[in-house]
Amino acid sequence: MSPVAVGNSQGKQQLRLNWPDGREQRLDHAELRRQCPCSQCRAFRLQGLTVKVDPRIRVVELNAQGYGLQLIFSDGHERGIYPWPYLAQLTPENTET
């Protein structure tokens, strides 16, 4: 299931997703960078390590990939493609997967 609308707020540093069930989801840019699903970032988390992220980081570009979004971050990281189901389960209270 993909969202009906996607927005990116540079000022608030949030990605906004509006889902077909009416739910609006706001995800912090820094947390999205910490939860990057690329193989390198995932390997860090599986080793119990935390990806170090500057709190001022921004999502500077969104590239739709059909099954999800590729997020390009202001630190140059662009390897992660975030599948829609992965994004849907991320919340401010429960961001570990």
PDB file as gemmi writes it, atoms N, CA and C in Angstrom:
CRYST1    1.000    1.000    1.000  90.00  90.00  90.00 P 1                      
ATOM      1  N   MET A   1       0.856  -1.174   0.000  1.00  0.00           N  
ATOM      2  CA  MET A   1       0.000   0.000   0.000  1.00  0.00           C  
ATOM      3  C   MET A   1       0.900   1.234   0.000  1.00  0.00           C  
ATOM      4  N   SER A   2       0.711   2.105  -0.946  1.00  0.00           N  
ATOM      5  CA  SER A   2       1.493   3.337  -1.021  1.00  0.00           C  
ATOM      6  C   SER A   2       0.655   4.518  -0.538  1.00  0.00           C  
ATOM      7  N   PRO A   3       1.320   5.572  -0.080  1.00  0.00           N  
ATOM      8  CA  PRO A   3       0.579   6.748   0.395  1.00  0.00           C  
ATOM      9  C   PRO A   3      -0.095   7.480  -0.762  1.00  0.00           C  
ATOM     10  N   VAL A   4      -1.114   8.241  -0.426  1.00  0.00           N  
ATOM     11  CA  VAL A   4      -1.810   9.046  -1.440  1.00  0.00           C  
ATOM     12  C   VAL A   4      -1.106  10.382  -1.649  1.00  0.00           C  
ATOM     13  N   ALA A   5      -0.290  10.799  -0.686  1.00  0.00           N  
ATOM     14  CA  ALA A   5       0.470  12.044  -0.802  1.00  0.00           C  
ATOM     15  C   ALA A   5       1.747  11.928   0.025  1.00  0.00           C  
ATOM     16  N   VAL A   6       2.806  12.548  -0.507  1.00  0.00           N  
ATOM     17  CA  VAL A   6       4.097  12.589   0.175  1.00  0.00           C  
ATOM     18  C   VAL A   6       4.560  14.037   0.164  1.00  0.00           C  
ATOM     19  N   GLY A   7       4.982  14.529   1.315  1.00  0.00           N  
ATOM     20  CA  GLY A   7       5.498  15.890   1.405  1.00  0.00           C  
ATOM     21  C   GLY A   7       6.800  15.902   2.180  1.00  0.00           C  
ATOM     22  N   ASN A   8       7.636  16.872   1.871  1.00  0.00           N  
ATOM     23  CA  ASN A   8       8.922  16.986   2.549  1.00  0.00           C  
ATOM     24  C   ASN A   8       9.094  18.420   3.020  1.00  0.00           C  
ATOM     25  N   SER A   9       9.173  18.616   4.326  1.00  0.00           N  
ATOM     26  CA  SER A   9       9.337  19.945   4.897  1.00  0.00           C  
ATOM     27  C   SER A   9      10.781  20.146   5.326  1.00  0.00           C  
ATOM     28  N   GLN A  10      11.498  21.005   4.606  1.00  0.00           N  
ATOM     29  CA  GLN A  10      12.875  21.318   4.967  1.00  0.00           C  
ATOM     30  C   GLN A  10      12.913  22.077   6.292  1.00  0.00           C  
ATOM     31  N   GLY A  11      11.985  23.015   6.490  1.00  0.00           N  
ATOM     32  CA  GLY A  11      11.967  23.820   7.707  1.00  0.00           C  
ATOM     33  C   GLY A  11      11.733  23.001   8.960  1.00  0.00           C  
ATOM     34  N   LYS A  12      10.766  22.102   8.908  1.00  0.00           N  
ATOM     35  CA  LYS A  12      10.452  21.259  10.069  1.00  0.00           C  
ATOM     36  C   LYS A  12      11.274  19.989  10.100  1.00  0.00           C  
ATOM     37  N   GLN A  13      12.050  19.746   9.037  1.00  0.00           N  
ATOM     38  CA  GLN A  13      12.863  18.540   8.925  1.00  0.00           C  
ATOM     39  C   GLN A  13      12.008  17.289   9.086  1.00  0.00           C  
ATOM     40  N   GLN A  14      10.894  17.245   8.352  1.00  0.00           N  
ATOM     41  CA  GLN A  14       9.985  16.107   8.445  1.00  0.00           C  
ATOM     42  C   GLN A  14       9.528  15.662   7.060  1.00  0.00           C  
ATOM     43  N   LEU A  15       9.362  14.352   6.939  1.00  0.00           N  
ATOM     44  CA  LEU A  15       8.726  13.755   5.781  1.00  0.00           C  
ATOM     45  C   LEU A  15       7.285  13.483   6.188  1.00  0.00           C  
ATOM     46  N   ARG A  16       6.340  13.886   5.356  1.00  0.00           N  
ATOM     47  CA  ARG A  16       4.912  13.679   5.664  1.00  0.00           C  
ATOM     48  C   ARG A  16       4.331  12.684   4.666  1.00  0.00           C  
ATOM     49  N   LEU A  17       3.658  11.674   5.192  1.00  0.00           N  
ATOM     50  CA  LEU A  17       3.002  10.662   4.368  1.00  0.00           C  
ATOM     51  C   LEU A  17       1.529  10.622   4.735  1.00  0.00           C  
ATOM     52  N   ASN A  18       0.674  10.701   3.731  1.00  0.00           N  
ATOM     53  CA  ASN A  18      -0.765  10.561   3.936  1.00  0.00           C  
ATOM     54  C   ASN A  18      -1.182   9.219   3.336  1.00  0.00           C  
ATOM     55  N   TRP A  19      -1.688   8.344   4.207  1.00  0.00           N  
ATOM     56  CA  TRP A  19      -2.035   6.986   3.808  1.00  0.00           C  
ATOM     57  C   TRP A  19      -3.503   6.888   3.408  1.00  0.00           C  
ATOM     58  N   PRO A  20      -3.873   5.894   2.582  1.00  0.00           N  
ATOM     59  CA  PRO A  20      -5.258   5.747   2.123  1.00  0.00           C  
ATOM     60  C   PRO A  20      -6.279   5.603   3.249  1.00  0.00           C  
ATOM     61  N   ASP A  21      -5.853   5.111   4.423  1.00  0.00           N  
ATOM     62  CA  ASP A  21      -6.790   4.947   5.544  1.00  0.00           C  
ATOM     63  C   ASP A  21      -7.034   6.256   6.295  1.00  0.00           C  
ATOM     64  N   GLY A  22      -6.457   7.371   5.795  1.00  0.00           N  
ATOM     65  CA  GLY A  22      -6.664   8.672   6.419  1.00  0.00           C  
ATOM     66  C   GLY A  22      -5.593   9.066   7.422  1.00  0.00           C  
ATOM     67  N   ARG A  23      -4.707   8.151   7.731  1.00  0.00           N  
ATOM     68  CA  ARG A  23      -3.645   8.438   8.701  1.00  0.00           C  
ATOM     69  C   ARG A  23      -2.585   9.337   8.069  1.00  0.00           C  
ATOM     70  N   GLU A  24      -2.163  10.350   8.830  1.00  0.00           N  
ATOM     71  CA  GLU A  24      -1.043  11.188   8.412  1.00  0.00           C  
ATOM     72  C   GLU A  24       0.146  10.844   9.291  1.00  0.00           C  
ATOM     73  N   GLN A  25       1.276  10.623   8.669  1.00  0.00           N  
ATOM     74  CA  GLN A  25       2.483  10.226   9.383  1.00  0.00           C  
ATOM     75  C   GLN A  25       3.554  11.282   9.136  1.00  0.00           C  
ATOM     76  N   ARG A  26       4.226  11.701  10.196  1.00  0.00           N  
ATOM     77  CA  ARG A  26       5.332  12.657  10.086  1.00  0.00           C  
ATOM     78  C   ARG A  26       6.582  11.997  10.656  1.00  0.00           C  
ATOM     79  N   LEU A  27       7.624  11.942   9.840  1.00  0.00           N  
ATOM     80  CA  LEU A  27       8.858  11.282  10.229  1.00  0.00           C  
ATOM     81  C   LEU A  27      10.017  12.270  10.164  1.00  0.00           C  
ATOM     82  N   ASP A  28      10.767  12.335  11.239  1.00  0.00           N  
ATOM     83  CA  ASP A  28      11.894  13.239  11.377  1.00  0.00           C  
ATOM     84  C   ASP A  28      13.036  12.833  10.437  1.00  0.00           C  
ATOM     85  N   HIS A  29      13.637  13.815   9.758  1.00  0.00           N  
ATOM     86  CA  HIS A  29      14.719  13.530   8.820  1.00  0.00           C  
ATOM     87  C   HIS A  29      15.883  12.797   9.481  1.00  0.00           C  
ATOM     88  N   ALA A  30      16.308  13.243  10.668  1.00  0.00           N  
ATOM     89  CA  ALA A  30      17.441  12.597  11.346  1.00  0.00           C  
ATOM     90  C   ALA A  30      17.112  11.146  11.696  1.00  0.00           C  
ATOM     91  N   GLU A  31      15.886  10.895  12.139  1.00  0.00           N  
ATOM     92  CA  GLU A  31      15.503   9.525  12.476  1.00  0.00           C  
ATOM     93  C   GLU A  31      15.434   8.656  11.223  1.00  0.00           C  
ATOM     94  N   LEU A  32      14.950   9.217  10.128  1.00  0.00           N  
ATOM     95  CA  LEU A  32      14.944   8.474   8.868  1.00  0.00           C  
ATOM     96  C   LEU A  32      16.366   8.092   8.457  1.00  0.00           C  
ATOM     97  N   ARG A  33      17.309   9.010   8.642  1.00  0.00           N  
ATOM     98  CA  ARG A  33      18.707   8.712   8.296  1.00  0.00           C  
ATOM     99  C   ARG A  33      19.250   7.609   9.205  1.00  0.00           C  
ATOM    100  N   ARG A  34      18.920   7.654  10.504  1.00  0.00           N  
ATOM    101  CA  ARG A  34      19.367   6.607  11.437  1.00  0.00           C  
ATOM    102  C   ARG A  34      18.774   5.248  11.079  1.00  0.00           C  
ATOM    103  N   GLN A  35      17.576   5.237  10.535  1.00  0.00           N  
ATOM    104  CA  GLN A  35      16.876   3.988  10.219  1.00  0.00           C  
ATOM    105  C   GLN A  35      17.019   3.582   8.749  1.00  0.00           C  
ATOM    106  N   CYS A  36      18.000   4.132   8.070  1.00  0.00           N  
ATOM    107  CA  CYS A  36      18.208   3.808   6.657  1.00  0.00           C  
ATOM    108  C   CYS A  36      18.267   2.298   6.458  1.00  0.00           C  
ATOM    109  N   PRO A  37      17.510   1.779   5.470  1.00  0.00           N  
ATOM    110  CA  PRO A  37      17.481   0.333   5.257  1.00  0.00           C  
ATOM    111  C   PRO A  37      18.580  -0.190   4.325  1.00  0.00           C  
ATOM    112  N   CYS A  38      19.568   0.643   3.935  1.00  0.00           N  
ATOM    113  CA  CYS A  38      20.625   0.130   3.060  1.00  0.00           C  
ATOM    114  C   CYS A  38      21.440  -0.929   3.803  1.00  0.00           C  
ATOM    115  N   SER A  39      22.165  -1.736   3.070  1.00  0.00           N  
ATOM    116  CA  SER A  39      22.900  -2.849   3.680  1.00  0.00           C  
ATOM    117  C   SER A  39      23.936  -2.383   4.698  1.00  0.00           C  
ATOM    118  N   GLN A  40      24.624  -1.294   4.427  1.00  0.00           N  
ATOM    119  CA  GLN A  40      25.639  -0.804   5.352  1.00  0.00           C  
ATOM    120  C   GLN A  40      25.025  -0.341   6.672  1.00  0.00           C  
ATOM    121  N   CYS A  41      23.973   0.469   6.601  1.00  0.00           N  
ATOM    122  CA  CYS A  41      23.321   0.958   7.821  1.00  0.00           C  
ATOM    123  C   CYS A  41      22.651  -0.172   8.592  1.00  0.00           C  
ATOM    124  N   ARG A  42      22.039  -1.085   7.873  1.00  0.00           N  
ATOM    125  CA  ARG A  42      21.405  -2.239   8.521  1.00  0.00           C  
ATOM    126  C   ARG A  42      22.453  -3.088   9.241  1.00  0.00           C  
ATOM    127  N   ALA A  43      23.618  -3.285   8.630  1.00  0.00           N  
ATOM    128  CA  ALA A  43      24.693  -4.058   9.266  1.00  0.00           C  
ATOM    129  C   ALA A  43      25.145  -3.381  10.559  1.00  0.00           C  
ATOM    130  N   PHE A  44      25.240  -2.057  10.565  1.00  0.00           N  
ATOM    131  CA  PHE A  44      25.586  -1.337  11.794  1.00  0.00           C  
ATOM    132  C   PHE A  44      24.591  -1.662  12.897  1.00  0.00           C  
ATOM    133  N   ARG A  45      23.292  -1.551  12.568  1.00  0.00           N  
ATOM    134  CA  ARG A  45      22.260  -1.783  13.585  1.00  0.00           C  
ATOM    135  C   ARG A  45      22.260  -3.236  14.069  1.00  0.00           C  
ATOM    136  N   LEU A  46      22.502  -4.182  13.158  1.00  0.00           N  
ATOM    137  CA  LEU A  46      22.540  -5.593  13.551  1.00  0.00           C  
ATOM    138  C   LEU A  46      23.706  -5.889  14.486  1.00  0.00           C  
ATOM    139  N   GLN A  47      24.754  -5.076  14.414  1.00  0.00           N  
ATOM    140  CA  GLN A  47      25.894  -5.223  15.319  1.00  0.00           C  
ATOM    141  C   GLN A  47      25.678  -4.470  16.628  1.00  0.00           C  
ATOM    142  N   GLY A  48      24.505  -3.868  16.779  1.00  0.00           N  
ATOM    143  CA  GLY A  48      24.202  -3.121  17.997  1.00  0.00           C  
ATOM    144  C   GLY A  48      24.755  -1.708  17.989  1.00  0.00           C  
ATOM    145  N   LEU A  49      25.225  -1.261  16.840  1.00  0.00           N  
ATOM    146  CA  LEU A  49      25.778   0.085  16.718  1.00  0.00           C  
ATOM    147  C   LEU A  49      24.700   1.060  16.285  1.00  0.00           C  
ATOM    148  N   THR A  50      24.927   2.328  16.559  1.00  0.00           N  
ATOM    149  CA  THR A  50      24.004   3.374  16.155  1.00  0.00           C  
ATOM    150  C   THR A  50      24.671   4.221  15.081  1.00  0.00           C  
ATOM    151  N   VAL A  51      23.963   4.462  14.004  1.00  0.00           N  
ATOM    152  CA  VAL A  51      24.467   5.335  12.944  1.00  0.00           C  
ATOM    153  C   VAL A  51      24.487   6.756  13.502  1.00  0.00           C  
ATOM    154  N   LYS A  52      25.650   7.383  13.492  1.00  0.00           N  
ATOM    155  CA  LYS A  52      25.786   8.757  13.984  1.00  0.00           C  
ATOM    156  C   LYS A  52      25.231   9.721  12.944  1.00  0.00           C  
ATOM    157  N   VAL A  53      24.301  10.572  13.384  1.00  0.00           N  
ATOM    158  CA  VAL A  53      23.618  11.481  12.474  1.00  0.00           C  
ATOM    159  C   VAL A  53      23.611  12.883  13.067  1.00  0.00           C  
ATOM    160  N   ASP A  54      24.004  13.855  12.277  1.00  0.00           N  
ATOM    161  CA  ASP A  54      23.927  15.257  12.671  1.00  0.00           C  
ATOM    162  C   ASP A  54      22.443  15.628  12.781  1.00  0.00           C  
ATOM    163  N   PRO A  55      21.993  16.189  13.898  1.00  0.00           N  
ATOM    164  CA  PRO A  55      20.566  16.514  14.053  1.00  0.00           C  
ATOM    165  C   PRO A  55      20.066  17.550  13.039  1.00  0.00           C  
ATOM    166  N   ARG A  56      20.970  18.238  12.372  1.00  0.00           N  
ATOM    167  CA  ARG A  56      20.567  19.237  11.365  1.00  0.00           C  
ATOM    168  C   ARG A  56      20.392  18.646   9.973  1.00  0.00           C  
ATOM    169  N   ILE A  57      20.546  17.334   9.844  1.00  0.00           N  
ATOM    170  CA  ILE A  57      20.468  16.692   8.531  1.00  0.00           C  
ATOM    171  C   ILE A  57      19.095  16.920   7.893  1.00  0.00           C  
ATOM    172  N   ARG A  58      19.091  16.996   6.580  1.00  0.00           N  
ATOM    173  CA  ARG A  58      17.850  17.221   5.827  1.00  0.00           C  
ATOM    174  C   ARG A  58      17.719  16.179   4.710  1.00  0.00           C  
ATOM    175  N   VAL A  59      16.487  15.847   4.378  1.00  0.00           N  
ATOM    176  CA  VAL A  59      16.210  15.100   3.157  1.00  0.00           C  
ATOM    177  C   VAL A  59      16.132  16.162   2.065  1.00  0.00           C  
ATOM    178  N   VAL A  60      17.048  16.086   1.110  1.00  0.00           N  
ATOM    179  CA  VAL A  60      17.117  17.118   0.070  1.00  0.00           C  
ATOM    180  C   VAL A  60      16.462  16.699  -1.239  1.00  0.00           C  
ATOM    181  N   GLU A  61      16.198  15.389  -1.380  1.00  0.00           N  
ATOM    182  CA  GLU A  61      15.561  14.916  -2.604  1.00  0.00           C  
ATOM    183  C   GLU A  61      14.819  13.621  -2.332  1.00  0.00           C  
ATOM    184  N   LEU A  62      13.668  13.459  -2.972  1.00  0.00           N  
ATOM    185  CA  LEU A  62      12.868  12.238  -2.901  1.00  0.00           C  
ATOM    186  C   LEU A  62      12.788  11.661  -4.308  1.00  0.00           C  
ATOM    187  N   ASN A  63      13.083  10.383  -4.444  1.00  0.00           N  
ATOM    188  CA  ASN A  63      12.957   9.715  -5.736  1.00  0.00           C  
ATOM    189  C   ASN A  63      12.022   8.525  -5.584  1.00  0.00           C  
ATOM    190  N   ALA A  64      10.848   8.600  -6.215  1.00  0.00           N  
ATOM    191  CA  ALA A  64       9.889   7.499  -6.152  1.00  0.00           C  
ATOM    192  C   ALA A  64      10.471   6.283  -6.871  1.00  0.00           C  
ATOM    193  N   GLN A  65      10.341   5.123  -6.249  1.00  0.00           N  
ATOM    194  CA  GLN A  65      10.849   3.876  -6.815  1.00  0.00           C  
ATOM    195  C   GLN A  65       9.731   2.858  -7.039  1.00  0.00           C  
ATOM    196  N   GLY A  66       8.487   3.303  -7.024  1.00  0.00           N  
ATOM    197  CA  GLY A  66       7.359   2.391  -7.209  1.00  0.00           C  
ATOM    198  C   GLY A  66       6.978   1.700  -5.919  1.00  0.00           C  
ATOM    199  N   TYR A  67       7.881   0.922  -5.359  1.00  0.00           N  
ATOM    200  CA  TYR A  67       7.610   0.188  -4.121  1.00  0.00           C  
ATOM    201  C   TYR A  67       8.026   0.970  -2.888  1.00  0.00           C  
ATOM    202  N   GLY A  68       8.567   2.178  -3.078  1.00  0.00           N  
ATOM    203  CA  GLY A  68       9.013   2.982  -1.942  1.00  0.00           C  
ATOM    204  C   GLY A  68       9.694   4.254  -2.410  1.00  0.00           C  
ATOM    205  N   LEU A  69      10.495   4.835  -1.521  1.00  0.00           N  
ATOM    206  CA  LEU A  69      11.187   6.097  -1.795  1.00  0.00           C  
ATOM    207  C   LEU A  69      12.681   5.956  -1.572  1.00  0.00           C  
ATOM    208  N   GLN A  70      13.445   6.500  -2.495  1.00  0.00           N  
ATOM    209  CA  GLN A  70      14.865   6.700  -2.252  1.00  0.00           C  
ATOM    210  C   GLN A  70      14.991   8.101  -1.673  1.00  0.00           C  
ATOM    211  N   LEU A  71      15.622   8.196  -0.512  1.00  0.00           N  
ATOM    212  CA  LEU A  71      15.823   9.488   0.132  1.00  0.00           C  
ATOM    213  C   LEU A  71      17.280   9.894  -0.037  1.00  0.00           C  
ATOM    214  N   ILE A  72      17.494  11.122  -0.480  1.00  0.00           N  
ATOM    215  CA  ILE A  72      18.826  11.686  -0.615  1.00  0.00           C  
ATOM    216  C   ILE A  72      18.988  12.678   0.535  1.00  0.00           C  
ATOM    217  N   PHE A  73      20.017  12.474   1.352  1.00  0.00           N  
ATOM    218  CA  PHE A  73      20.230  13.298   2.534  1.00  0.00           C  
ATOM    219  C   PHE A  73      21.311  14.345   2.301  1.00  0.00           C  
ATOM    220  N   SER A  74      21.268  15.389   3.101  1.00  0.00           N  
ATOM    221  CA  SER A  74      22.220  16.492   2.976  1.00  0.00           C  
ATOM    222  C   SER A  74      23.656  16.077   3.282  1.00  0.00           C  
ATOM    223  N   ASP A  75      23.863  14.917   3.921  1.00  0.00           N  
ATOM    224  CA  ASP A  75      25.223  14.427   4.158  1.00  0.00           C  
ATOM    225  C   ASP A  75      25.745  13.609   2.977  1.00  0.00           C  
ATOM    226  N   GLY A  76      24.948  13.531   1.902  1.00  0.00           N  
ATOM    227  CA  GLY A  76      25.347  12.802   0.706  1.00  0.00           C  
ATOM    228  C   GLY A  76      24.903  11.353   0.673  1.00  0.00           C  
ATOM    229  N   HIS A  77      24.356  10.832   1.783  1.00  0.00           N  
ATOM    230  CA  HIS A  77      23.919   9.433   1.812  1.00  0.00           C  
ATOM    231  C   HIS A  77      22.688   9.276   0.921  1.00  0.00           C  
ATOM    232  N   GLU A  78      22.759   8.288   0.013  1.00  0.00           N  
ATOM    233  CA  GLU A  78      21.652   8.086  -0.934  1.00  0.00           C  
ATOM    234  C   GLU A  78      21.413   6.622  -1.256  1.00  0.00           C  
ATOM    235  N   ARG A  79      21.966   5.725  -0.444  1.00  0.00           N  
ATOM    236  CA  ARG A  79      21.906   4.297  -0.765  1.00  0.00           C  
ATOM    237  C   ARG A  79      20.604   3.623  -0.362  1.00  0.00           C  
ATOM    238  N   GLY A  80      19.864   4.215   0.547  1.00  0.00           N  
ATOM    239  CA  GLY A  80      18.684   3.544   1.066  1.00  0.00           C  
ATOM    240  C   GLY A  80      17.432   3.800   0.254  1.00  0.00           C  
ATOM    241  N   ILE A  81      16.740   2.722  -0.063  1.00  0.00           N  
ATOM    242  CA  ILE A  81      15.396   2.829  -0.624  1.00  0.00           C  
ATOM    243  C   ILE A  81      14.457   2.318   0.455  1.00  0.00           C  
ATOM    244  N   TYR A  82      13.540   3.178   0.863  1.00  0.00           N  
ATOM    245  CA  TYR A  82      12.623   2.906   1.970  1.00  0.00           C  
ATOM    246  C   TYR A  82      11.319   2.356   1.400  1.00  0.00           C  
ATOM    247  N   PRO A  83      11.082   1.035   1.490  1.00  0.00           N  
ATOM    248  CA  PRO A  83       9.814   0.474   1.001  1.00  0.00           C  
ATOM    249  C   PRO A  83       8.632   1.070   1.770  1.00  0.00           C  
ATOM    250  N   TRP A  84       7.494   1.178   1.106  1.00  0.00           N  
ATOM    251  CA  TRP A  84       6.302   1.746   1.752  1.00  0.00           C  
ATOM    252  C   TRP A  84       5.966   1.045   3.063  1.00  0.00           C  
ATOM    253  N   PRO A  85       5.955  -0.300   3.127  1.00  0.00           N  
ATOM    254  CA  PRO A  85       5.627  -0.944   4.407  1.00  0.00           C  
ATOM    255  C   PRO A  85       6.628  -0.594   5.515  1.00  0.00           C  
ATOM    256  N   TYR A  86       7.895  -0.431   5.161  1.00  0.00           N  
ATOM    257  CA  TYR A  86       8.917  -0.054   6.142  1.00  0.00           C  
ATOM    258  C   TYR A  86       8.630   1.336   6.683  1.00  0.00           C  
ATOM    259  N   LEU A  87       8.324   2.282   5.800  1.00  0.00           N  
ATOM    260  CA  LEU A  87       7.983   3.634   6.238  1.00  0.00           C  
ATOM    261  C   LEU A  87       6.717   3.638   7.089  1.00  0.00           C  
ATOM    262  N   ALA A  88       5.731   2.850   6.691  1.00  0.00           N  
ATOM    263  CA  ALA A  88       4.449   2.834   7.400  1.00  0.00           C  
ATOM    264  C   ALA A  88       4.598   2.383   8.848  1.00  0.00           C  
ATOM    265  N   GLN A  89       5.554   1.499   9.121  1.00  0.00           N  
ATOM    266  CA  GLN A  89       5.697   1.005  10.500  1.00  0.00           C  
ATOM    267  C   GLN A  89       6.595   1.883  11.350  1.00  0.00           C  
ATOM    268  N   LEU A  90       7.301   2.846  10.769  1.00  0.00           N  
ATOM    269  CA  LEU A  90       8.135   3.751  11.555  1.00  0.00           C  
ATOM    270  C   LEU A  90       7.260   4.767  12.278  1.00  0.00           C  
ATOM    271  N   THR A  91       7.509   4.923  13.565  1.00  0.00           N  
ATOM    272  CA  THR A  91       6.786   5.917  14.352  1.00  0.00           C  
ATOM    273  C   THR A  91       7.774   6.586  15.285  1.00  0.00           C  
ATOM    274  N   PRO A  92       7.441   7.777  15.792  1.00  0.00           N  
ATOM    275  CA  PRO A  92       8.335   8.421  16.764  1.00  0.00           C  
ATOM    276  C   PRO A  92       8.587   7.558  17.994  1.00  0.00           C  
ATOM    277  N   GLU A  93       7.591   6.757  18.413  1.00  0.00           N  
ATOM    278  CA  GLU A  93       7.729   5.944  19.618  1.00  0.00           C  
ATOM    279  C   GLU A  93       8.435   4.617  19.341  1.00  0.00           C  
ATOM    280  N   ASN A  94       8.345   4.102  18.104  1.00  0.00           N  
ATOM    281  CA  ASN A  94       8.877   2.784  17.809  1.00  0.00           C  
ATOM    282  C   ASN A  94       9.602   2.823  16.474  1.00  0.00           C  
ATOM    283  N   THR A  95      10.871   3.196  16.491  1.00  0.00           N  
ATOM    284  CA  THR A  95      11.608   3.335  15.246  1.00  0.00           C  
ATOM    285  C   THR A  95      12.602   2.219  15.021  1.00  0.00           C  
ATOM    286  N   GLU A  96      12.781   1.320  15.960  1.00  0.00           N  
ATOM    287  CA  GLU A  96      13.695   0.209  15.759  1.00  0.00           C  
ATOM    288  C   GLU A  96      12.973  -0.927  15.050  1.00  0.00           C  
ATOM    289  N   THR A  97      13.676  -1.516  14.077  1.00  0.00           N  
ATOM    290  CA  THR A  97      13.101  -2.651  13.354  1.00  0.00           C  
ATOM    291  C   THR A  97      14.024  -3.832  13.414  1.00  0.00           C  
TER     292      THR A  97                                                      
END                                                                             
